[in-house]
Amino acid sequence: MTTKTLLCLSLGAPASAMPRQLDGLLPGWELCLAASLRDAARQLRSRSLSVGLLLLEYEPAGPGAAVAAIAAATAAALAELDAFLRQHHWLHWIAVCHRPLLQHEAGRKLVGEHCCDFHTWPLDSARLRHTLGHALGLAALRAVPFPPLPQRGTNGSYGTSGANGRHESAAVQTAGQLVGHTPAMRRLYGQIARVAPADAAVLIWGESGTGKELVAQAIHARSAAAAGPFVAVNCAAIAPGLAQSELFGHMRGAFTGAAQDRRGLLESADGGTIFLDEIGDLPLELQANLLRFLQEKSVLRVGANRSVLVNARVIAASHVDLEAAVARGAFRQDLYYRLNVLSLVVPALRERKDDLPLLADHFFERYAAERAPRLRGYSGAALAALRGHDWPGNVRELINRIRRALIMAEGRLIQPEDLGLAGTAAPDGCEPLGGARVRAERQAIEGGLVQGKSMTQVAEELGVSRMTLYRLMAKHGISNPARARSK
Ligand SMILES: Nc1ncnc2c1ncn2[C@@H]1O[C@H](COP(=O)(O)OP(=O)(O)OP(=O)(O)O)[C@@H](O)[C@H]1O
């Protein structure tokens, strides 16, 4: 029997009340309990969940006090919840509340906008189970690997109304959390769908802020381990002295301060995926241990004399050239080969500028709670400025600029200066350097390949290693002509 998992977020009542309220109500469901928005966000980061039950315990002050008695504190809590639900809109939410909450405008709006159904106390448990089963079924339908991509209409529109009157079609909303419809992104979606079911390690390369963690999440969500945890570790952020115990765990007394046995991050990813971001920053000593884990699928806690079997898939990511790190002796070659079984390249934003309007609309909606209500979208000049910029910080930079604009904009439309991009729109007839650079790179590779030379020769002439040549070919979607000829 497959496990039915549910996030239960209870607000407005003591955390201890929740297990009691749900006791015996939902047999066959595994409940992930969260008593705060922060707690819920944490659960959503570490698990792949598609259905959420919102237990809204806000009660009026007393009988008859119904509508007016929803205190200011409750209104503030509802506003905070509204922002949270906007952020986690891909979940199917079902609300359980007291009837008076629905007589209050903020409560009614929140449930109406974010939830696919609601129930009031006292609960009809059979109907609740039916609703939850239905929501899970809908979520499973939606989880079909990357739904069809949005079709650009004749007027350049994409579906229902987005920030610029463009449509954010259902496809955009649900392609995991990755947004983009350019050939480069479509190629990436195809690669994600292909590597997800395999059990091998995956290495993701891409500049900082391109979305490597989202790609890792998308692979996890489509893998056989999707119901298990997704544990993300930033190798660059672990304190050097603690790295061994953080990753592999420790036994009580193993070192000063080890007051009890503690499992490491690898063990907590058992049954799921461990995402090792900035893998190039992992100290050499730990690289050896990680290699052992990849070979033996077991971990030895610090101070332990027996190892524990752990079944976790490893997805690693790097924004630095690991091959160069291997050449410098900063990264183990055997680990590099072990991790690089399946590799993906996430394209930089400057290489897929046709995604900018879609991404801009997406973040306009995602951070809607931060914007002034009068703000309607982007001016033509702002869209041109987005296109004219080179995006060294990639999607993360785009998010930061849009969030700044949502707060700073004074008019009804975002202007280039709100984005901090005044004067960056590409003047007619002059191509921004980023685009020109990418095109030149592609032409040089294609030029070398068509002359029937071996990959080693082409790599030598271009002044890069063979691995880098393969990586660049994947980035530009250039296939190996020798392989194509032999088909
Ligand atoms: N294609 C995309 N669609 C929607 N959001 C995206 C996309 N790519 C990136 N993002 C968002 O951009 C931000 C940065 O993405 P992420 O952290 O995955 O990048 P990264 O490549 O792992 O960065 P770093 O190398 O610095 O760790 C996140 O908020 C992520 O949600």
The ligand as an SDF file (V2000), in Angstrom:
LIG
                    3D

 31 33  0  0  0  0  0  0  0  0999 V2000
   13.9220   28.4280  -13.4440 N   0  0  0  0  0  0  0  0  0  0  0  0
   13.5410   28.9430  -12.2660 C   0  0  0  0  0  0  0  0  0  0  0  0
   12.2480   29.1650  -12.0350 N   0  0  0  0  0  0  0  0  0  0  0  0
   11.8420   29.6990  -10.8630 C   0  0  0  0  0  0  0  0  0  0  0  0
   12.6610   30.0430   -9.8600 N   0  0  0  0  0  0  0  0  0  0  0  0
   13.9700   29.8450  -10.0430 C   0  0  0  0  0  0  0  0  0  0  0  0
   14.4700   29.2820  -11.2540 C   0  0  0  0  0  0  0  0  0  0  0  0
   15.8060   29.1810  -11.1400 N   0  0  0  0  0  0  0  0  0  0  0  0
   16.1260   29.6660   -9.9360 C   0  0  0  0  0  0  0  0  0  0  0  0
   15.0350   30.0660   -9.2600 N   0  0  0  0  0  0  0  0  0  0  0  0
   15.0210   30.7000   -7.9280 C   0  0  0  0  0  0  0  0  0  0  0  0
   16.2450   31.4230   -7.8390 O   0  0  0  0  0  0  0  0  0  0  0  0
   16.8190   31.3050   -6.5300 C   0  0  0  0  0  0  0  0  0  0  0  0
   18.2010   30.6980   -6.6460 C   0  0  0  0  0  0  0  0  0  0  0  0
   18.0630   29.3470   -7.0580 O   0  0  0  0  0  0  0  0  0  0  0  0
   18.9640   28.1690   -6.4340 P   0  0  0  0  0  0  0  0  0  0  0  0
   19.2410   28.4110   -4.9840 O   0  0  0  0  0  0  0  0  0  0  0  0
   18.3390   26.8630   -6.8200 O   0  0  0  0  0  0  0  0  0  0  0  0
   20.2960   28.4520   -7.2780 O   0  0  0  0  0  0  0  0  0  0  0  0
   21.6820   27.7080   -7.1860 P   0  0  0  0  0  0  0  0  0  0  0  0
   22.1310   27.5410   -8.5970 O   0  0  0  0  0  0  0  0  0  0  0  0
   21.5510   26.4540   -6.3570 O   0  0  0  0  0  0  0  0  0  0  0  0
   22.5740   28.7910   -6.4740 O   0  0  0  0  0  0  0  0  0  0  0  0
   23.9640   28.5820   -5.6450 P   0  0  0  0  0  0  0  0  0  0  0  0
   24.9760   28.0210   -6.6230 O   0  0  0  0  0  0  0  0  0  0  0  0
   24.3120   29.9830   -5.2240 O   0  0  0  0  0  0  0  0  0  0  0  0
   23.6680   27.6600   -4.5090 O   0  0  0  0  0  0  0  0  0  0  0  0
   15.8590   30.4630   -5.7220 C   0  0  0  0  0  0  0  0  0  0  0  0
   14.9960   31.3220   -5.0170 O   0  0  0  0  0  0  0  0  0  0  0  0
   15.0770   29.6940   -6.7670 C   0  0  0  0  0  0  0  0  0  0  0  0
   13.7930   29.3770   -6.2900 O   0  0  0  0  0  0  0  0  0  0  0  0
  1  2  1  0
  2  3  1  0
  2  7  2  0
  3  4  2  0
  4  5  1  0
  5  6  2  0
  6  7  1  0
  6 10  1  0
  7  8  1  0
  8  9  2  0
  9 10  1  0
 10 11  1  0
 11 12  1  0
 11 30  1  0
 12 13  1  0
 13 14  1  0
 13 28  1  0
 14 15  1  0
 15 16  1  0
 16 17  2  0
 16 18  1  0
 16 19  1  0
 19 20  1  0
 20 21  2  0
 20 22  1  0
 20 23  1  0
 23 24  1  0
 24 25  2  0
 24 26  1  0
 24 27  1  0
 28 29  1  0
 28 30  1  0
 30 31  1  0
M  END
$$$$
